[in-house]
Amino acid sequence: MTTPTIPVGDDTELLLHEIRDEASHLAHHPVEELRRLAHVAADGDSPTTPLLVTIGVMIGVAAILALMLTAALLVYYYG
């Protein structure tokens, strides 16, 4: 799979292009892309690595908070 080359101007432009590419791949092939992104984040070579790690941590924290909220509501209404 080849990606089109973009003129390298600003680091921000490069990062935005990387994020758009990652989102596009994730939307079209989610399972394969999640596996690939896990390897990208583990290697740490991509400029999107901090974003990927931050999103992963946020998803983990959101899942824990959702479980805690569910347990609290169950205890409140049924306990």
C-alpha positions as CSV (number, residue, x, y, z in Angstrom):
1,M,0.0,0.0,0.0
2,T,1.6,3.2,-1.1
3,T,0.8,6.6,0.4
4,P,1.0,9.7,-1.8
5,T,4.0,11.9,-1.1
6,I,3.2,15.3,0.3
7,P,5.5,18.3,0.2
8,V,7.3,18.6,3.5
9,G,6.8,22.1,4.7
10,D,5.8,22.4,8.3
11,D,5.9,19.7,11.1
12,T,2.3,20.5,11.9
13,E,1.3,19.8,8.3
14,L,3.1,16.5,8.4
15,L,1.5,15.5,11.7
16,L,-2.0,16.4,10.4
17,H,-1.4,14.4,7.2
18,E,-0.3,11.4,9.4
19,I,-3.4,11.7,11.6
20,R,-5.7,11.9,8.5
21,D,-3.9,8.8,7.0
22,E,-4.3,6.8,10.3
23,A,-8.0,7.8,10.6
24,S,-8.7,6.8,7.0
25,H,-7.0,3.4,7.4
26,L,-8.8,2.8,10.7
27,A,-12.2,3.5,9.1
28,H,-11.6,1.2,6.2
29,H,-9.8,-1.8,7.9
30,P,-10.3,-1.4,11.7
31,V,-8.9,-4.8,12.9
32,E,-5.8,-4.8,10.8
33,E,-5.2,-1.1,11.5
34,L,-5.5,-1.5,15.3
35,R,-2.9,-4.3,15.2
36,R,-0.6,-2.1,13.1
37,L,-1.1,1.0,15.3
38,A,-0.2,-1.1,18.4
39,H,3.1,-1.9,16.7
40,V,3.6,1.8,15.7
41,A,3.0,2.9,19.3
42,A,5.4,0.2,20.6
43,D,8.2,1.2,18.2
44,G,7.8,4.9,19.0
45,D,9.2,6.0,15.6
46,S,6.1,7.8,14.2
47,P,5.2,11.4,15.0
48,T,1.7,10.2,15.9
49,T,3.0,7.9,18.7
50,P,2.2,10.3,21.6
51,L,-1.3,10.8,20.2
52,L,-1.8,7.0,19.9
53,V,-0.7,6.4,23.4
54,T,-2.8,9.2,24.8
55,I,-5.9,7.9,23.0
56,G,-5.2,4.4,24.3
57,V,-4.9,5.6,27.9
58,M,-8.1,7.7,27.5
59,I,-10.0,4.7,26.2
60,G,-8.8,2.6,29.2
61,V,-9.7,5.3,31.7
62,A,-13.1,5.7,30.1
63,A,-13.8,2.0,30.3
64,I,-12.9,1.9,34.0
65,L,-15.1,5.0,34.7
66,A,-18.0,3.4,32.8
67,L,-17.7,0.3,34.9
68,M,-17.6,2.3,38.1
69,L,-20.5,4.4,37.1
70,T,-22.5,1.3,36.2
71,A,-21.7,-0.3,39.6
72,A,-22.6,2.8,41.5
73,L,-25.9,3.2,39.7
74,L,-26.8,-0.5,40.3
75,V,-26.0,-0.1,44.0
76,Y,-28.0,3.1,44.2
77,Y,-31.1,1.8,42.5
78,Y,-31.1,-1.8,43.6
79,G,-29.1,-1.8,46.8
